[in-house]
Amino acid sequence: MFGAPTPAKDYLTLHVVIIIWSFTAILGILISIPALEIVFYRTLIASLVIGFLFFIRKKSIRLRLKDQAKIIGTGFLISLHWTLFFWAAQVSNVSVCLVGMATCSLWTAFLEPLANKSKIKWVEVMLGMMVICGLYVIFRFEFDYWLGLSMALASAFLCATFMVINGRLAKKHNPYTITFYEMLGAFLFSVLFMPIYANFLTPDGLDMQLKGLDLLWLITLAVVCTVFAFSMSVQLMKRLTAFSINLTVNLEPVYGILLALLLFGEKEKMTPGFYFGTLIILGSVCLYPIIQVYNKRKLAKSTYL
């Protein structure tokens, strides 16, 4: 209907997805309940919405049990990733959480070659090292936020892991089918993790009671940021590498920090050192496409000769 996808169209779609994702940490602050409880409601609503869409369109979601198990298992990783993500935003702030998430490209530079049994691209590793330098600067100036940033780093590692896995799954299955089973898996993990979380990780136990606009924010989080954006990202993985996607996702802190400053004001203002470290991290985003263009031209020139 809209013609065949082009690289430019794919990257434009990816940026739309990233802008939507930049709202997720903000929604994590706006919603009054804790992190795991947010993931519980988010994945429950997302699973029901996708299941309903399959039902009214009379589409089958049947997969082999082996494939179902793989995708649901990936959903476990996603659930833990989101729990740490929202927890990081709540114990620090949106800006710190999103900067930690920018390390996805570093983790992917190592994980993707391992998954695809290919050589590590040292250019990608060097760009990842730029991220490490940026994080070092941030830790020096914002050590009070070490817990939130550490959670965000762990969340980024999990994000890189399931993005690499999804890159392989997307070549075999429908994106919405993948999203349905992953949301189901994420929901199941949140339920199974609740006893540990309630008894050992929070002094107040579970807090499932929604207040004010919580339900509206959760529906937005589940439908727009999850069903739509997550499914589109899986679709893009058919044509873009996990590393190029995760490196572009590094722009999420830019969009998110600007939005957080507009919405939360003083709470989100950080030291100049924080923004300098963030600038170093985001510099990798600018360098990657430049290096890609250079390598393509060099390859084309050698082929022509």
C-alpha positions, 0 to 999 in steps of 0.5 A, a space after each residue: 500500500 505504501 510501497 516497499 520500505 527504503 533505508 531512509 523510511 526505515 530510519 525515519 520510522 526508527 526515530 519515531 519509535 525512539 521518540 515514543 520510547 523516550 516517553 516511557 521513563 517519564 511515564 514511569 515517574 508519572 505513574 504512582 506505583 513502583 517498578 514491578 507493578 508498572 511492568 505487571 499492568 503494562 504487560 497484562 494490558 499489552 497482552 490483552 490488546 494484542 490478543 484482541 487484535 488477533 481475535 477480531 482479525 481472525 489471525 492465528 497466533 499458533 507456533 510450535 511449542 519450542 518457538 513459543 518457549 523461546 519467545 516467552 523466555 525472551 519475555 522474561 528478559 524484557 520484564 526484568 529489563 523494564 523493571 530495572 528501567 523504571 526502578 532506575 528512573 524512580 530512584 534517580 531521575 529520567 535523565 540518569 536512567 536514559 543515559 545509562 540506557 545509551 550503553 545498549 550499543 556497547 553491549 550489542 557490539 559484543 553480543 551480536 557477533 557472538 550470536 551470529 558467530 561473526 567477527 567482532 567489529 572493532 570500530 563498534 567496540 571503539 564507539 562502545 568505549 566512547 560510551 564508557 568514557 562518557 559514563 566515567 565522566 558522569 560517575 565523577 560528577 553525579 556519584 549520588 546517582 550511582 544506584 539508579 545509573 547501575 540499574 540502568 546499565 544492567 537494564 541496558 545489557 538486558 535490552 541489548 540481549 533481547 534485541 539481538 535475540 529479536 533480530 533472529 526471531 524477526 526473520 522467522 515470525 510475525 512481529 505482532 506474534 513475537 510481541 504477543 508471546 514476549 508480553 505474555 512471557 514478561 507478564 508471567 515473569 512479573 507474577 513469578 518475581 512478585 514474591 521475591 520482590 515483595 519479601 526481599 526487595 521492597 520494605 512495603 510489599 506490593 502496591 497494586 492500587 492505581 491512583 489519579 491518572 495511573 490507568 490512563 498512563 498505563 494504557 498509553 504505556 501499554 498500547 502506544 509505547 509497547 504494542 505499537 512501538 515495540 512491534 515496529 522495532 521488531 519489524 525494523 529488525 528484519 532489515 536493520 542490524 541490532 547494533 545500528 538500531 541500538 546505536 540510534 536508540 542512543 538518541 533516546 536520552 536526548 529526546 527524553 532529557 529535553 522532554 523531562 526538563 520541560 515537564 519536571 523542571 528543576 528536578 531534572 537539572 544536572 551538573 555541566 559534567 553530566 551533560 558533558 558525559 552525555 555528549 561524549 556518549 551521543 557522539 558515537 551516534 554521529 560517528 557511526 553513520 559517518 564511518 559506515 558511509 566511508 567504509 561503503 565508499 571505500 568498498 565500492 571504490 576497491 570493487 570498481 578498481 
